Amino acid sequence: MAAGTALLLWAVLTSWPLAFAAEAVSEAGPDTAGRQVDFARDIQPILAKRCFSCHGPDQAEGGLRLHQDEAARAELDSGEHAIVPGDVEASALVSRISAADESLRMPLDDKPLSAEEIALVTRWIRAGAPWKNNWAFEPPQPHEPPVLNDPSWVASPIDAFILARLEQAGLAPSPPADRLALIRRTYYDLTGLPPPPDAVAAFAADASPDAYEKLVDRLLASPHYGERWGRHWLDSVRFAETNSFERDGVKPNAWRYRDYVIRSFNDDKPYDQFVREQLAGDELPEATTESIIATGYYRLGLWDDEPADELQARFDELDDIVATTSQVFLGLTINCARCHDHKIDPIPQTDYYRLLAFFHELYPYGTRADQTSWNQADISPADVAARHHQLDRQKSLLRGQMIEIEQRGIAGMPAEDQRASEGPERKKLLKEKLFDYLAEADRREYSELKRQLRELSASGLPPRQMALAVKCMPQPPPTHVLLRGNPHLPGEEVQPGFPELFKAAPPVIPTRPPGQASSGRRLALANWITSPDNMLTARVMANRIWQHHFGRGIVRSTNNFGQLGEPATHPELLDWLAAELVRGGWRLKPLHKLIMMSSTYRMSSRANPAGLSKDPANDLFWRFDMRRLSAEEIRDSIHAVTGRLNPAMFGPGVYPEISAEVLAGQSMPGAGWGKSSPREQARRSVYIHVKRSLVTPILADFDFPEPDISCAARFATTQPAQALGMLNGQFVNSQAAQFARRIEREAGHNPQAQVERALRLALCRPPDEKNTQRGLELMASLRREHGLDAAAALNYYCLVVLNMNEFIYLD
């Protein structure tokens, strides 16, 4: 908008009638009209999404900026005020957003604000336009569970928080889930696997009051717990075992980081220790093999082995670390400030580069010529490592002597050969021509050195054990604010520091002792992040735990607690859970149990008209949300019901068979994809090799996350490729045949016994008469009308069972 036009339009503001705004208030829904307006929850998102493009940190048309309290209340170019606290009629903002004339109504050239949005802004100004910080940017407050009139439903303090909100909204919680739904929910939530039929029968028959608690305790102690919850963490930290880009080369030994995560969850390692090991495992006072492996966290991102701009690629690599660290541990999108001050949250660009400075000493992942020296650490036993070190020294001496002889021979070669010796053809050149240019004594000495080198190489030492990890530069390079994020335009130099919004003291980074490989910067950062006083760390992790039990977090945007994220539906409950996490020594298993023993978790998914009408998104948790199994749960469940699931844990990734048609989509078909035995292919999906350019098809069909960035929450789509893969795909058809062979072994050749056994295994419940009869009719028609024998008909019936909604959905 031109300045003159802006002045003219703002001059009209005070004369425009407010009838539309008053009408908007009357049209607002009952929830909007009845609850107190909260700036961070209700107003700030409207301003950010609808107004900031013209009236925000970068633009101030008409003299108006709406991103800060003082600026929003300042006098406009026209002499008017957009916001006059307590006075709706004097506030030009209200008249402009509610104007009937499209040429005057804001936002220009965009759809108008809804009646509910206008009502919220109007009520906010009438209430004095209080400008409060986002709740997440304030330290957690201690909250006692609400006192209720009827606490009979309350089995846990969690329930008091939930029920208080339900009562305010005039809603009641759904009844408890039946025992079948509860045992399936509990097994899948904690292990990602279906309950075996004998476990279902035992739970149904156990009438003791602590039957469910014993089930929860047993599953928390299962080694499958770490596989299930470790996969959630791998989503967050963008775990993959290749580099992406055209060649998508392998990241050697990335699988050790995956195993470290699974073991950490199974051991119930305190979360603060888990974080410190990943951020600064090499800088801990007593670094261990495990903590070194944990630093593989830094090496999981994308890496371009042939960048057009190497400096740009370097800062892209650092940006990946800053983005992942801030989102995963702090729930903040600090990476938005790479090029300019964050447009919404109070995060200036200097904060981004102060955080980057903590990581600037890390060597890049690799170079074009050397893709392992800076990302692999020797974690061999001390005696093996010492012997290899001695062997390396001996080999280095021999190679040095050999190079001296080689250079004497090269000096006598023609100029063309001398030039070739400086490039990739050197080895071939020396093999073919070196002896032609050496004196006899040099030939004998060179041959002897070669023999000694072969003997050393055949020493019989156990191979080194290497891990994907970090290595640090001798001194951290200076960190500058990059103008507009351009690495070729360095600005002012900055030192490591924490974001201003935390109001934290500057980091104390000790002087590096002689011989220490790193500066201690990352340990200072890790200690600050894991401090009980950090206002976000415990909140973010407690929210992730809640998310994976209920399908969504108390803050739905689990990687973004900032003002553009989704506001917390129950902020007091989240603060209480965060305090419980810290009070419990940062251990996750007690928090799981606390949540799962609540009446809130044990509700059924049954809907009712009142809940669907007042809270269709179930923000208030009046019922348990039905959910589809994740990609890994579907694949693992198929293996489980066929009886072929291989429970082996840990080790290098496995390679399921992938069709030639899918492999053909690669730039080099089949490159980088190995071949595992059928038994290895039947291992749990968490152990599948994660190749960025070639995700296993059944996992891709069911929303396996793109591993290029942190995945806060997976999609749960319904799309044709899923049905096509489940009905026609090679994997499911072959597994259906395995399922049929199991049914024949366990139920014999009686069709009714076969149908009943298949349903019991797949659905974890006794078969009902309707489904049994339909199964019998299907097999009979396949034999009668399509000429199939009994074995083939059973194969197809088992395929149908694996495609039942009840198999892949949880109540």
Salt bridges, closest charged atoms under 4 A:
ASP31 OD2 - ARG35 NE 3.11
ASP42 OD2 - ARG35 NH1 2.82
ASP42 OD2 - ARG41 NH2 3.10
ASP58 OD2 - LYS343 NZ 1.59
ASP69 OD1 - ARG73 NE 2.67
ASP110 OD2 - ARG50 NH2 3.62
GLU117 OE1 - ARG50 NH1 3.90
ASP189 OD2 - HIS549 ND1 3.56
ASP189 OD1 - ARG627 NH2 3.48
ASP206 OD2 - LYS214 NZ 3.34
ASP210 OD1 - LYS214 NZ 3.98
GLU213 OE2 - LYS593 NZ 2.85
ASP217 OD1 - LYS593 NZ 3.05
GLU227 OE1 - HIS224 ND1 2.74
GLU227 OE1 - ARG684 NH1 3.00
ASP235 OD1 - ARG231 NH2 2.81
ASP235 OD2 - ARG714 NE 2.69
GLU241 OE1 - HIS689 ND1 3.61
ASP248 OD2 - LYS691 NZ 3.62
ASP259 OD1 - ARG258 NH1 2.54
ASP272 OD2 - ARG276 NH1 3.70
GLU277 OE1 - LYS269 NZ 2.78
ASP282 OD2 - ARG522 NH2 2.76
GLU283 OE2 - ARG522 NH2 3.67
GLU290 OE1 - LYS269 NZ 3.00
ASP305 OD2 - ARG247 NE 2.89
GLU306 OE1 - ARG247 NH2 2.71
ASP309 OD2 - HIS488 NE2 2.79
GLU310 OE2 - ARG368 NE 3.41
ASP316 OD1 - ARG338 NH2 2.83
GLU317 OE2 - ARG299 NH1 3.79
ASP319 OD2 - ARG338 NH1 3.77
ASP320 OD2 - ARG238 NH2 2.72
ASP345 OD2 - HIS342 NE2 3.61
ASP351 OD1 - ARG354 NH1 2.98
GLU361 OE1 - ARG512 NH2 3.91
GLU361 OE2 - ARG522 NE 3.79
ASP378 OD2 - ARG464 NE 3.09
ASP392 OD2 - ARG464 NH2 2.21
GLU406 OE1 - ARG426 NH2 2.93
ASP417 OD2 - LYS433 NZ 3.08
GLU440 OE1 - ARG443 NH1 3.39
GLU440 OE2 - ARG444 NH1 3.66
ASP442 OD1 - ARG408 NH2 2.84
GLU448 OE2 - ARG451 NH2 2.46
GLU455 OE2 - ARG451 NH1 2.35
ASP575 OD2 - HIS143 NE2 3.69
ASP575 OD1 - ARG539 NE 2.66
GLU580 OE2 - ARG583 NH2 2.01
ASP619 OD1 - ARG552 NH2 3.90
ASP619 OD1 - ARG556 NH2 2.80
GLU632 OE2 - ARG231 NE 3.73
GLU632 OE1 - ARG714 NH1 2.67
GLU633 OE2 - ARG228 NH2 3.16
GLU633 OE1 - ARG627 NH1 2.93
ASP636 OD1 - ARG635 NH1 3.86
ASP636 OD2 - ARG684 NE 3.13
GLU680 OE1 - ARG683 NH1 3.53
ASP703 OD2 - ARG628 NH1 3.09
ASP708 OD1 - ARG692 NE 3.11
GLU744 OE1 - ARG741 NE 2.90
GLU746 OE2 - ARG742 NE 2.79
GLU746 OE1 - ARG757 NE 2.80
ASP768 OD2 - ARG765 NH2 3.05
GLU785 OE2 - ARG784 NH2 3.43
GLU806 OE2 - ARG765 NE 2.63
